[in-house]
């Protein structure tokens, strides 16, 4: 199977990432139909030229893209479309899910000869807007290669990590580093402020050194200035991803104490009412402890 600019795409999940990815596909000339559990989230995309997807017509779209919030949301949405999908369709899942849920949904698809490619992304909302995401793909190598035209609109790089579930396992490792680092960055900013440092200078001062990273350059200025809008990463999203890492490690009887400690900090912050807030707000959790 091969896909070109005339391939009709169904895109389910118009959240922070999905809406931006769908926008890029529309701008690249693809015919995209969009759907979201809260239909109003599709309005902006429809104004840009997307059509409103009716789930009962999902079989009309050779490629189904999904970008959903968590395991539960993915299960619910796939159950909605399962009665209507058809053999040889390809589901490309950009969501960040657990490995077990990915394998379960892939097996469900396989029963109807529908192909499942797990394709979680990294790069945040800026990467989604600019088409510079990195994608970790798991599944059939030939299908992944044939999706290149779509992937190229959305990303700077796609790496096939192995069979089904390995894309999600890679994303979980990515998020382990990002989420755990965010708590350390918050501690560093808080400590620097207490020591009399102008924390607005931290990001440029440490740029290029061993402590530097994209999360450091994004989060540190926001933490230093208490600038938490617009939301780039939701606290609950990173908490969910880090929990997936801890659960996966437990499956292999691997102890990851640093990740567990970071998870407890993120969960405590989330439980204070910051679930939908930007990850940079973790600085407030550190400062009030």
Buried (B, 14 or more C-beta within 10 A) or exposed (E): EEBEEEBBBBBBBBBBBBBBBBBBBBEBEBBBBBBBBEEEBBBBBEEBEBBEBEBEEBBBBBBBBBBBBBBEBBBEBBEBBBEEBEEEBBBBBBBBBBBBBBBBBBEBBEEEEBBBBBBBBBBBBEBBBEBBBBBBBBBBEEBBEBBEBBBEBBBBEBEBBBBBBBBBBBBBEBBBBBBBBBBBBBBBBBEBBEEEBEBEEBBEBBEEEEBBBBBBBBBBBBBBEEEBEEBBBBBBBBBBBBBBBBEBBEEEEEEBEEBBEBBBBBBBBBEBEBBEBBBBBBBBBBBEE
